[in-house]
Amino acid sequence: MSKSSAPKSTPKPDKGEVTAKTTAADVNQRSIFISAVLDMSWQLAVVVLLPIIGGFEIDKHLSTSPLFVLAGFLLAMGGVVVVLRRMLSNLNQHFFTRGKH
């Protein structure tokens, strides 16, 4: 029983063989995904930063130690879950139900 080794490089397609080409639909899906990711990034920044910074400022004003920062953190984590679920739902609806009409 002899072992054969894997090829050193990926073989090039023969003449006339079909290769993968980027279509307009691929470019459209990629641009939709990139815009969704950029949209999600600023939403996550707002959802995380506002409650935590707000909690810090309230703690500073009321002289309570980490109480409102922790409350802001918990609120921020809940907001992250909401943003992620909404974005995944939108992307799933767009990519997986578009051709099923």
N, C-alpha and C positions, 0 to 999 in steps of 0.2 A: 504494500500500500504506500504509494508515494504522494507527497503533498505537492500541489501545483501552486505556484506563487501568483499573486494578483499582478495584473499588468502595471507597468511603471507609470503610464499616463493613460488618460481616457482616449480611446481611439476616435479619430475624426470620422464624420459621416461620409459614406461613399457618395459618388456622384449620383444625383437623382434621388437620394434619400431625403425625407422630409425632416426639417429642423424646426424647432419652436421659434415662432416669430411673435413679436409684440403686436397685438391688434389694437384698434381704437378702443374696444371695450376694456382691454387691460389697462390702458392709459387712463380711461375714464374712471375705472374702479380705483386705481392707485391715487388719482387726484382727489376722489371723494374720501378715501381713507386718510390721506394726509390732511385734508381740511378738517375732518372730524377729530383727528389727533390734536391739531393746533387749537381747535375750539375747546376740546376737553382740557388742554393744558392750562388755558387762562381761567377756565371755570374752577379747576382744582386749586389753582393758586388763590383765587378769591375765597373759595369755600374753606380753605385751610388757614389762610393768613388773617382774615377778618375776625373770626371768633377768638383766635389765640391772642392777637394783638389787642382786641377789645377786652378780653379777660385780663390781660396784663395791665391795661390802663385802669380798669375798674378796681383791680387789686391795689394799684398804686394810690388811687384816689381814696379808697376806703380803708387802706392800711390792713387789708386781709392778705395773708401770705399767698399760698398757691390756690386758693379756693376757686376763683373765677378763671384762672388760667387753666386749671384742670377741667372745669365745666366747659370752657371754650374748646379745649382739646377734644373732649367727648362729642361736643356739637360738631366739630370739624370732621371727626371720624365718621359720624353719621352722614354728614354732607358728602364726604368722599364716596360712601356707599351709594348714595342717591345719584350722584353724577355718573359714576361708573355703570350702574345698572341702566340708567337712561341712555347713555351712549352705546352700550352694548345692545340694548333693545333696538335703538335706531339703526345701528349697523346691521344687525341680524335681519331686521325688516327690509332694509334696502337690498342687501346682497342675496338673501336666501328666499325671499318671497316675490321678487320682481318677475321672475319667469314663470310663475305658477298661476297665471290667470286663465 
